Amino acid sequence: MPHIDLEPGVAGIRSLFAYRPETARPLTELAEVLLRGDSTLGRGERELIAAYVSRLNDCDFCAWSHGAFAAHQLEGGNDVVEAAHSEIETAPVSDKLKALLRLAGKVQQSGLAVAPSDIESARAEGATDREIHDTVLIAAAFCMFNRYVDGLAAVTPQDPAAYVSMADLVVASGYQR
């Protein structure tokens, strides 16, 4: 049950955006740029970073929704998402993405947990400064999004099919609809 009066039938962050459209606008713009904008990281890879951080934060809505968005855009689909959630080192993703996921995990703990060795590790696997920047910002933004969703107890569907239909819409149309 949400902590505030939200529109019935609207799940997760969408209900919060409907409640306060003036704050939704910059947040959806940020998500659109980070997760769907021009990047050398694929959209599925960026969604996987968002899903991974959300799983670390125990935010079911964001982990399940962005996991579905990642699965829809990654070769290997949901198996890749589940593997990354359970053990990065054996997940069927590139070594660069593994390094970026480890970096995102450090950001999730605390920005101060990121050490020069984490950055160098990502660079050694081929990550560019922009990819490192965007990974840190995705991780930081999703810590905020996760706390927003869970802090107001937004509705979290328990049916995985709900996230698949969300994925179809987001992948096709983006975050700014």
C-alpha positions as CSV (number, residue, x, y, z in Angstrom):
1,M,0.0,0.0,0.0
2,P,1.6,3.3,-1.0
3,H,2.4,5.8,1.7
4,I,0.6,8.6,-0.2
5,D,-2.5,8.8,-2.4
6,L,-1.4,7.6,-5.8
7,E,-3.4,6.9,-8.9
8,P,-4.8,3.4,-8.7
9,G,-3.7,0.9,-11.3
10,V,-0.5,2.7,-12.1
11,A,2.6,0.8,-10.9
12,G,6.0,1.8,-9.6
13,I,7.7,5.0,-10.5
14,R,5.0,5.8,-13.1
15,S,2.5,6.4,-10.3
16,L,5.0,8.8,-8.6
17,F,5.5,10.6,-12.0
18,A,1.7,10.9,-12.4
19,Y,1.5,12.3,-8.9
20,R,4.1,15.0,-9.5
21,P,4.6,15.6,-13.3
22,E,6.8,18.6,-12.8
23,T,9.4,16.4,-11.1
24,A,8.8,13.6,-13.5
25,R,10.0,15.6,-16.5
26,P,13.6,16.0,-15.5
27,L,13.8,12.5,-14.1
28,T,12.5,10.9,-17.3
29,E,14.8,13.1,-19.3
30,L,17.7,11.8,-17.3
31,A,16.7,8.2,-17.7
32,E,16.2,8.7,-21.5
33,V,19.7,10.2,-21.9
34,L,21.4,7.6,-19.7
35,L,19.7,4.5,-20.8
36,R,18.6,5.2,-24.4
37,G,20.8,8.1,-25.6
38,D,23.8,8.0,-27.8
39,S,26.5,5.7,-26.2
40,T,29.1,3.2,-27.1
41,L,27.4,0.9,-24.5
42,G,24.3,-0.8,-25.8
43,R,20.9,0.0,-24.4
44,G,20.7,-3.5,-22.9
45,E,24.0,-3.1,-21.2
46,R,23.0,0.2,-19.6
47,E,19.6,-1.3,-18.6
48,L,21.6,-4.2,-17.0
49,I,23.6,-1.8,-14.9
50,A,20.4,-0.1,-13.8
51,A,18.8,-3.5,-12.9
52,Y,22.0,-4.7,-11.1
53,V,22.1,-1.6,-8.9
54,S,18.4,-1.9,-8.2
55,R,18.8,-5.6,-7.2
56,L,21.7,-4.6,-4.8
57,N,19.3,-2.0,-3.3
58,D,16.5,-4.6,-3.0
59,C,14.2,-2.5,-5.1
60,D,12.0,-5.1,-6.7
61,F,10.1,-2.8,-9.0
62,C,13.2,-1.3,-10.6
63,A,15.2,-4.6,-10.6
64,W,12.3,-6.4,-12.3
65,S,11.4,-3.7,-14.7
66,H,14.9,-2.8,-15.8
67,G,15.9,-6.4,-15.8
68,A,13.0,-7.0,-18.3
69,F,14.1,-4.0,-20.4
70,A,17.7,-5.4,-20.4
71,A,16.5,-8.9,-21.3
72,H,14.5,-7.5,-24.2
73,Q,17.6,-5.9,-25.6
74,L,20.4,-8.4,-24.8
75,E,21.4,-11.5,-26.6
76,G,20.6,-14.3,-24.1
77,G,17.8,-12.3,-22.6
78,N,16.7,-13.1,-19.1
79,D,19.4,-15.7,-18.6
80,V,22.0,-13.0,-18.9
81,V,20.2,-10.7,-16.5
82,E,19.8,-13.5,-13.9
83,A,23.4,-14.6,-14.3
84,A,24.6,-11.0,-13.7
85,H,22.4,-10.7,-10.6
86,S,23.8,-13.9,-9.1
87,E,27.5,-13.8,-10.0
88,I,29.1,-11.1,-12.2
89,E,32.3,-13.0,-12.8
90,T,30.5,-16.0,-14.5
91,A,27.8,-13.9,-16.3
92,P,27.9,-14.3,-20.1
93,V,28.8,-10.6,-20.7
94,S,32.0,-8.9,-21.8
95,D,34.9,-8.4,-19.4
96,K,34.3,-4.6,-19.9
97,L,30.7,-4.9,-18.8
98,K,31.8,-7.1,-15.8
99,A,34.2,-4.3,-14.8
100,L,31.5,-1.7,-15.2
101,L,29.0,-3.7,-13.1
102,R,31.6,-4.1,-10.4
103,L,32.1,-0.3,-10.5
104,A,28.4,0.3,-10.3
105,G,28.3,-2.0,-7.3
106,K,30.9,0.2,-5.6
107,V,28.9,3.3,-6.3
108,Q,25.8,1.6,-4.9
109,Q,27.7,1.1,-1.6
110,S,29.0,4.7,-1.6
111,G,30.6,7.1,-4.0
112,L,33.6,7.0,-1.7
113,A,33.9,3.2,-2.1
114,V,35.1,3.8,-5.7
115,A,38.9,3.5,-5.7
116,P,41.4,4.4,-8.4
117,S,41.9,0.7,-8.9
118,D,38.2,0.3,-9.9
119,I,38.6,2.9,-12.6
120,E,41.8,1.4,-13.8
121,S,40.2,-2.0,-13.9
122,A,37.4,-0.7,-16.1
123,R,39.9,1.0,-18.4
124,A,42.1,-2.1,-18.6
125,E,39.0,-3.9,-20.0
126,G,38.5,-1.2,-22.6
127,A,36.0,1.1,-20.9
128,T,36.3,4.8,-22.0
129,D,36.0,7.7,-19.7
130,R,32.5,8.4,-21.0
131,E,31.5,4.8,-20.3
132,I,32.9,5.1,-16.8
133,H,31.2,8.4,-16.3
134,D,27.8,7.1,-17.5
135,T,28.1,3.9,-15.4
136,V,28.7,5.9,-12.2
137,L,25.8,8.3,-13.1
138,I,23.5,5.4,-13.9
139,A,24.4,3.7,-10.6
140,A,23.9,7.0,-8.6
141,A,20.7,7.8,-10.4
142,F,19.3,4.4,-9.7
143,C,20.1,4.6,-6.1
144,M,17.9,7.7,-6.1
145,F,15.2,6.1,-8.2
146,N,15.1,3.0,-6.0
147,R,14.8,5.0,-2.8
148,Y,12.0,7.1,-4.5
149,V,10.0,4.1,-5.4
150,D,10.5,2.2,-2.2
151,G,10.4,5.2,0.1
152,L,6.8,5.9,-1.0
153,A,5.9,2.2,-1.3
154,A,4.9,2.4,-4.9
155,V,2.9,-0.6,-6.1
156,T,5.2,-3.4,-7.3
157,P,3.4,-6.0,-9.5
158,Q,4.3,-9.5,-8.6
159,D,3.4,-11.0,-12.0
160,P,6.5,-11.2,-14.3
161,A,4.2,-10.7,-17.3
162,A,3.6,-7.1,-16.2
163,Y,7.3,-6.3,-16.7
164,V,7.4,-7.9,-20.1
165,S,4.6,-5.7,-21.3
166,M,6.4,-2.7,-19.8
167,A,9.6,-3.7,-21.6
168,D,7.8,-3.9,-25.0
169,L,6.5,-0.3,-24.5
170,V,9.8,1.2,-23.1
171,V,12.0,-0.5,-25.7
172,A,9.7,0.7,-28.5
173,S,8.9,4.2,-27.2
174,G,11.4,5.2,-24.5
175,Y,10.9,6.8,-21.2
176,Q,9.4,10.1,-22.3
177,R,5.9,9.1,-23.5
